[in-house]
Amino acid sequence: MKTLLTVFCFFTLFSAVAQNSVFKACIYLEDSVTVSNGFVVFPLTKDTVFTDKSGIISFELTNPKYRLCYFTWMGLKSKIFRFTSSEAPVSIQKVFVPDTAFYRPFHEKHVCPVCLKSKYVIPIVYGYPSPKMFKRFKKNRIMLGGCIIQEYQPEFFCRRDEFEF
């Protein structure tokens, strides 16, 4: 009985100390197709981590600046992940791009999903720019998005985080 109690205490102590701090994810398109050559972006450090040969992205959550991140593939972005601790799920997580449902409330309120502030957010304007648009661009009132209009283009830009959403 004493041995069983010792083993139980050791196992409990070991499992509490040996928490998983490596977040692992695989990027999927909306139609559940796995993609390769994606990467995760850490806005606080501007660092990136790319997928490995199997299409999995792994990174440590022990660095607090890596606890805010998003995944991207071909310009399409996942939701913003905000980890409150270094504990990561044990299983490989599915991350979907683009996550338009996540960004919808931020578009409606004109709030940056990274810093959660609105005072740095400006609209992105597409099309051939007029002289008036160039003046507004030089005053940091708009961001010029270019002449080519595609599906899932960002509508806003946060000047503080240099983040398009």
PATORTOR-918795 format. One record per atom (N, C-alpha, C, O): y, x, z. Coordinates in steps of 0.2 Angstrom, whole numbers, padded with zeros to 4 digits, always signed. Layout:
N
YXZ...
END
This chain:
165
-0006+0004+0000+0000+0000+0000+0006+0004+0000+0011+0003-0003+0006+0010+0004+0012+0014+0004+0013+0018-0003+0019+0018-0005+0008+0019-0006+0008+0022-0013+0011+0018-0018+0016+0019-0022+0009+0011-0017+0012+0006-0022+0019+0005-0021+0023+0004-0025+0021+0005-0014+0028+0004-0013+0032+0010-0015+0038+0009-0017+0030+0016-0014+0033+0022-0017+0034+0022-0024+0039+0024-0027+0029+0020-0028+0029+0020-0035+0034+0015-0037+0038+0016-0042+0034+0009-0034+0039+0004-0036+0046+0006-0035+0051+0005-0039+0048+0009-0029+0054+0012-0027+0056+0017-0033+0062+0017-0035+0052+0022-0034+0053+0027-0039+0055+0024-0046+0060+0026-0049+0051+0019-0048+0052+0016-0055+0059+0012-0055+0063+0012-0059+0060+0008-0049+0067+0005-0049+0073+0010-0049+0077+0008-0053+0072+0015-0045+0078+0020-0045+0078+0023-0052+0084+0024-0054+0073+0025-0055+0073+0028-0062+0076+0024-0067+0080+0026-0071+0074+0017-0067+0076+0013-0072+0084+0012-0071+0087+0010-0076+0086+0012-0065+0094+0011-0064+0097+0017-0066+0103+0016-0069+0095+0023-0065+0098+0029-0067+0098+0030-0075+0102+0032-0078+0092+0028-0078+0091+0030-0085+0093+0024-0089+0089+0022-0093+0099+0022-0089+0101+0016-0093+0102+0019-0100+0104+0025-0101+0102+0014-0105+0103+0016-0112+0110+0016-0113+0114+0011-0112+0113+0022-0116+0120+0022-0118+0121+0023-0125+0126+0024-0127+0115+0023-0129+0116+0024-0136+0115+0017-0139+0110+0013-0139+0121+0015-0143+0121+0009-0147+0118+0010-0154+0120+0015-0157+0114+0006-0156+0111+0007-0162+0112+0000-0166+0111-0005-0163+0114+0001-0172+0115-0005-0176+0113-0004-0184+0113+0002-0186+0112-0010-0187+0111-0009-0194+0115-0015-0197+0116-0020-0195+0119-0013-0203+0124-0017-0206+0120-0022-0211+0116-0019-0215+0122-0028-0211+0120-0033-0215+0125-0037-0219+0131-0037-0216+0124-0039-0225+0129-0043-0228+0128-0050-0226+0123-0051-0222+0132-0055-0227+0132-0062-0225+0125-0065-0227+0122-0069-0223+0122-0063-0232+0116-0066-0235+0110-0062-0232+0104-0062-0235+0111-0058-0227+0105-0055-0223+0102-0049-0227+0096-0047-0226+0106-0046-0232+0104-0040-0235+0106-0034-0232+0112-0033-0230+0101-0029-0230+0103-0023-0227+0107-0019-0232+0105-0018-0238+0112-0015-0229+0116-0011-0233+0115-0003-0231+0114-0002-0225+0116+0001-0235+0116+0008-0233+0123+0011-0234+0127+0008-0237+0124+0017-0232+0131+0020-0233+0136+0017-0230+0142+0017-0232+0135+0013-0224+0140+0010-0220+0142+0015-0215+0139+0021-0214+0147+0013-0211+0149+0018-0205+0153+0014-0200+0155+0008-0201+0153+0017-0194+0157+0014-0189+0163+0017-0188+0164+0024-0189+0169+0014-0186+0175+0017-0185+0178+0016-0178+0177+0010-0175+0180+0021-0175+0183+0020-0168+0190+0021-0169+0193+0026-0169+0194+0015-0168+0201+0015-0170+0205+0020-0165+0210+0022-0166+0203+0020-0159+0206+0024-0154+0206+0032-0155+0211+0035-0153+0201+0034-0159+0201+0041-0160+0201+0043-0168+0202+0048-0170+0200+0038-0172+0200+0038-0179+0194+0042-0181+0193+0044-0187+0189+0042-0177+0182+0045-0179+0178+0040-0182+0179+0034-0182+0173+0043-0186+0168+0038-0189+0161+0041-0188+0160+0047-0188+0156+0037-0189+0149+0039-0189+0146+0035-0194+0146+0029-0195+0142+0039-0199+0139+0036-0204+0132+0034-0203+0129+0036-0198+0129+0029-0207+0122+0028-0206+0117+0033-0208+0119+0038-0211+0111+0033-0204+0107+0039-0206+0102+0036-0212+0104+0031-0215+0097+0040-0214+0093+0039-0220+0090+0032-0220+0089+0029-0225+0089+0029-0214+0085+0023-0213+0090+0017-0213+0088+0011-0212+0097+0019-0213+0102+0013-0213+0104+0012-0206+0108+0007-0205+0102+0015-0201+0104+0014-0194+0110+0018-0192+0110+0024-0193+0115+0015-0188+0120+0019-0185+0119+0019-0178+0118+0014-0175+0120+0026-0175+0119+0027-0168+0125+0031-0165+0127+0035-0168+0127+0028-0159+0132+0032-0156+0132+0031-0149+0130+0026-0146+0135+0036-0145+0135+0036-0138+0141+0032-0135+0146+0032-0138+0139+0028-0130+0145+0024-0127+0147+0027-0120+0151+0024-0117+0145+0033-0119+0148+0037-0113+0155+0039-0114+0158+0039-0109+0157+0040-0120+0164+0041-0121+0168+0034-0121+0167+0030-0126+0173+0033-0117+0176+0026-0116+0180+0025-0123+0181+0019-0124+0182+0030-0126+0186+0029-0133+0181+0026-0138+0184+0024-0143+0175+0027-0137+0170+0024-0142+0168+0017-0141+0163+0015-0144+0170+0014-0135+0168+0007-0134+0172+0002-0137+0171-0004-0136+0177+0004-0141+0180+0000-0146+0179+0002-0153+0181+0008-0155+0176-0002-0157+0174+0000-0164+0173-0006-0168+0172-0012-0166+0172-0005-0175+0170-0010-0179+0166-0006-0185+0166+0000-0186+0162-0010-0188+0157-0007-0194+0160-0009-0200+0163-0014-0201+0159-0005-0205+0162-0007-0212+0157-0004-0217+0154+0001-0216+0158-0008-0223+0154-0006-0229+0158-0008-0235+0159-0014-0235+0160-0004-0239+0163-0005-0245+0170-0009-0244+0172-0014-0248+0173-0007-0238+0179-0011-0237+0179-0017-0233+0184-0020-0230+0172-0020-0232+0171-0026-0228+0170-0024-0221+0167-0019-0219+0173-0028-0216+0173-0026-0209+0169-0031-0205+0169-0037-0206+0166-0028-0200+0163-0032-0195+0168-0035-0190+0174-0033-0190+0165-0038-0185+0170-0040-0179+0171-0034-0176+0168-0028-0177+0176-0034-0171+0178-0028-0167+0173-0029-0161+0173-0034-0157+0170-0023-0159+0166-0023-0153+0170-0020-0148+0173-0015-0149+0169-0023-0142+0173-0020-0136+0167-0020-0130+0165-0025-0127+0165-0014-0129+0160-0013-0124+0164-0011-0117+0169-0007-0117+0162-0015-0112+0165-0014-0105+0162-0008-0101+0165-0006-0096+0156-0006-0103+0153+0000-0100+0149+0004-0105+0149+0002-0111+0146+0009-0102+0142+0013-0107+0135+0010-0108+0131+0013-0111+0133+0004-0105+0127+0001-0106+0126-0002-0113+0130-0006-0115+0121+0000-0116+0120-0003-0123+0113-0006-0123+0109-0005-0119+0113-0011-0128+0106-0015-0129+0101-0010-0131+0102-0005-0134+0095-0011-0129+0089-0007-0131+0087-0008-0138+0086-0003-0141+0088-0014-0141+0085-0015-0147+0091-0014-0152+0097-0013-0151+0089-0013-0159+0094-0012-0164+0097-0018-0166+0094-0023-0167+0104-0018-0166+0108-0024-0167+0109-0025-0174+0110-0021-0178+0110-0032-0176+0112-0033-0183+0119-0035-0183+0122-0038-0179+0123-0031-0187+0130-0032-0188+0131-0034-0195+0129-0031-0200+0135-0040-0195+0136-0043-0202+0143-0041-0204+0148-0041-0200+0144-0040-0211+0150-0039-0214+0150-0043-0220+0145-0044-0224+0156-0046-0222+0162-0047-0218+0161-0052-0213+0157-0057-0214+0164-0051-0207+0164-0056-0202+0170-0060-0202+0175-0059-0198+0171-0065-0207+0177-0068-0208+0179-0073-0202+0184-0075-0201+0173-0076-0199+0174-0081-0194+0177-0077-0188+0182-0080-0184+0176-0071-0186+0179-0067-0181+0186-0066-0182+0190-0067-0177+0188-0065-0188+0195-0063-0189+0200-0069-0190+0206-0069-0190+0197-0075-0191+0201-0081-0193+0206-0083-0187+0212-0084-0189+0204-0083-0180+0209-0084-0175+0215-0079-0175+0220-0080-0173+0213-0072-0177+0218-0067-0177+0223-0068-0183+0229-0067-0182+0221-0071-0189+0225-0073-0194+0230-0078-0192+0236-0078-0194+0227-0083-0189+0231-0089-0187+0236-0088-0183+0242-0090-0183+0235-0083-0178+0240-0081-0173+0244-0075-0175+0249-0073-0171+0242-0072-0180+0246-0065-0182+0245-0060-0177+0250-0057-0175+0239-0059-0174+0238-0055-0169+0233-0049-0171+0228-0051-0174+0234-0043-0169+0230-0038-0171+0223-0038-0167+0224-0039-0161+0218-0038-0170+0211-0038-0166+0210-0032-0163+0205-0031-0159+0213-0026-0164+0212-0020-0161+0216-0020-0154+0214-0019-0149+0223-0020-0155+0227-0019-0149+0229-0026-0146+0232-0026-0140+0227-0032-0149+0228-0038-0147+0236-0040-0146+0238-0044-0141+0240-0037-0150+0247-0038-0150+0249-0041-0157+0246-0040-0162+0255-0045-0157+0257-0047-0163+0264-0044-0165+0266-0044-0171+0267-0040-0161+0274-0037-0163+0273-0032-0168+0278-0030-0171+0267-0029-0169+0266-0024-0174+0263-0026-0181+0262-0022-0186+0262-0033-0181+0258-0036-0187+0263-0038-0192+0268-0041-0191+0262-0036-0198+0266-0038-0204+0261-0040-0210+0255-0038-0210+0263-0045-0214+0259-0047-0219+0258-0042-0225+0262-0038-0226+0252-0042-0228+0251-0038-0234+0252-0043-0240+0249-0048-0240+0256-0041-0244+0258-0044-0250+0255-0041-0256+0255-0035-0258+0252-0046-0260+0248-0043-0267+0252-0045-0273+0256-0050-0272+0251-0042-0278+0254-0043-0284+0259-0038-0286+0260-0033-0282+0263-0039-0292+0268-0034-0294+0274-0035-0290+0277-0040-0289+0276-0029-0286+0281-0029-0282+0288-0030-0285+0290-0026-0290+0292-0034-0283+0299-0035-0285+0304-0030-0281+0301-0027-0276+0310-0029-0283+0314-0024-0280+0315-0027-0272+0316-0022-0268+0316-0033-0271+0317-0036-0265+0310-0034-0260+0311-0033-0254+0305-0034-0263+0298-0033-0260+0298-0025-0258+0296-0024-0252+0301-0021-0262+0301-0014-0261+0306-0013-0255+0304-0008-0250+0312-0016-0254+0316-0016-0249+0313-0018-0242+0313-0014-0237+0309-0023-0242+0306-0026-0236+0300-0021-0234+0299-0020-0228+0297-0018-0239+0292-0013-0238+0295-0006-0234+0292-0004-0230+0300-0004-0237+0304+0002-0234+0306+0000-0227+0307+0005-0223+0308-0006-0225+0310-0008-0219+0304-0009-0214+0305-0012-0209+0298-0008-0216+0291-0010-0213+0291-0017-0211+0288-0019-0206+0293-0022-0216+0292-0029-0214+0286-0032-0218+0284-0037-0216+0284-0028-0223+0278-0030-0227+0274-0024-0229+0277-0018-0229+0268-0025-0230+0264-0020-0233+0262-0022-0240+0260-0027-0241+0262-0017-0245+0261-0019-0252+0253-0017-0253+0250-0012-0251+0250-0023-0255+0243-0023-0256+0240-0021-0263+0234-0020-0264+0244-0020-0267+0242-0019-0274+0242-0025-0279+0243-0030-0277+0241-0024-0285+0241-0029-0290+0234-0032-0291+0234-0038-0294+0229-0029-0289+0222-0032-0290+0220-0037-0284+0221-0034-0278+0219-0043-0285+0217-0048-0280+0210-0049-0280+0207-0051-0286+0206-0048-0275+0199-0049-0274+0197-0053-0268+0202-0055-0264+0191-0055-0268+0189-0059-0262+0189-0055-0256+0187-0049-0256+0190-0058-0250+0189-0054-0244+0195-0049-0243+0194-0044-0239+0200-0049-0246+0206-0045-0245+0209-0046-0238+0210-0052-0236+0212-0041-0235+0215-0042-0229+0222-0045-0230+0225-0044-0235+0224-0049-0225+0230-0053-0225+0236-0049-0221+0242-0050-0223+0234-0045-0216+0239-0043-0212+0237-0035-0210+0232-0033-0211+0243-0032-0208+0242-0025-0206+0245-0024-0200+0251-0026-0198+0242-0020-0195+0245-0018-0189+0248-0011-0190+0244-0006-0191+0254-0010-0189+0258-0004-0189+0256+0001-0184+0255+0007-0185+0254-0002-0178+0252+0002-0172+0245+0005-0173+0245+0011-0172+0241+0001-0175+0234+0004-0176+0232+0006-0183+0226+0008-0184+0236+0005-0188+0235+0006-0195+0229+0002-0197+0224+0005-0200+0228-0004-0195+0222-0008-0196+0224-0014-0201+0228-0018-0199+0220-0015-0206+0221-0020-0210+0216-0026-0208+0210-0024-0207+0218-0032-0208+0213-0037-0207+0215-0044-0210+0212-0049-0209
END
